Amino acid sequence: MKLLAVSACVAGVAHTYMAAEAIEKAAREKGHEIKVETQGASGIENRITDEDVKAADAVILTNDMPIRDKDRFKGKRIFNIASNDLIRFGDKVIDIVEKAVNEK
């Protein structure tokens, strides 16, 4: 499965990057491809491209604050998750995404 994720938190520092690292690790451990964009204090890093969006099966977005350019994911299956939940339960989030995508 090909996944995309965008991580952002209110301060744009610690939780942004901790959540990105956690969801990336959980997805890869389960054999999935993932690209994670961070929207932190230093701006947007690892920007998701139009090609990435076209190829994605699902998109995981943190919901701690509004995600910039969210409209680019229109038509994709989107999962809105708190950054703390991605950090603590990344493997469970991936399980939920897998189940939802496979039930299509």
C-alpha positions in Angstrom: 0.0 0.0 0.0 1.2 3.5 -0.8 0.5 6.0 2.0 1.0 9.7 2.4 1.1 11.6 5.7 1.3 15.3 6.7 2.4 16.1 10.2 1.9 19.5 11.9 1.5 20.6 15.5 0.7 23.9 17.1 4.4 24.8 18.0 5.7 23.2 14.8 8.6 21.6 16.5 8.8 18.4 18.6 5.4 16.8 17.9 5.5 17.5 14.2 8.7 15.5 13.8 8.0 12.9 16.4 4.7 12.1 14.8 6.3 12.0 11.3 9.0 9.6 12.5 6.5 7.3 14.3 4.1 6.9 11.4 6.9 6.4 8.9 8.4 3.7 11.1 5.0 2.0 11.7 4.1 2.0 8.0 7.5 0.6 6.9 7.5 -2.1 9.5 4.2 -3.3 8.0 5.7 -3.3 4.5 4.1 -0.2 3.2 5.5 2.7 1.2 5.1 6.1 2.9 6.0 9.7 2.3 5.7 12.1 5.1 5.5 15.9 4.7 6.1 18.0 7.8 4.7 21.4 8.2 6.7 22.8 11.0 8.4 25.9 12.3 10.9 25.8 9.4 8.1 25.6 6.8 7.1 22.6 4.6 9.7 19.9 4.3 9.6 16.8 2.1 6.6 18.3 0.1 4.2 15.8 -1.3 3.9 16.1 -5.1 0.9 15.7 -7.4 2.4 12.4 -8.5 2.6 11.2 -4.9 -1.1 12.0 -4.4 -2.2 10.2 -7.6 -0.3 7.0 -6.5 -1.5 7.1 -2.9 -4.1 4.6 -1.4 -4.7 6.8 1.7 -3.6 10.0 3.4 -3.0 10.4 7.1 -3.2 14.0 8.4 -2.6 15.2 11.9 -5.5 17.2 13.2 -3.7 19.4 15.9 -4.0 22.4 13.6 -5.1 23.1 10.0 -3.0 21.4 7.3 -1.8 23.7 4.6 -2.9 22.8 1.0 -5.3 20.1 2.3 -7.4 20.5 -0.9 -4.8 18.6 -2.9 -6.0 15.4 -1.3 -9.5 15.7 -2.5 -10.9 12.4 -3.6 -8.5 10.4 -1.5 -9.3 8.4 1.6 -8.2 10.7 4.5 -7.6 9.8 8.1 -7.3 12.7 10.6 -5.3 11.7 13.7 -3.9 13.7 16.6 -0.1 13.9 16.5 0.1 12.3 20.0 -1.9 9.3 18.8 0.5 8.9 15.9 3.4 9.0 18.3 1.9 6.5 20.8 -0.2 4.3 18.5 1.4 4.4 15.0 1.1 0.7 14.5 -2.6 0.8 15.4 -3.2 3.7 13.0 -1.7 1.7 10.2 -3.9 -1.3 11.1 -7.0 1.0 10.8 -5.9 2.4 7.5 -5.1 -1.0 6.1 -8.5 -2.3 7.1 -10.4 0.6 5.7 -8.5 0.5 2.4 -8.9 -3.2 2.0 -12.7 -3.0 2.6 -13.1 -0.7 -0.5 
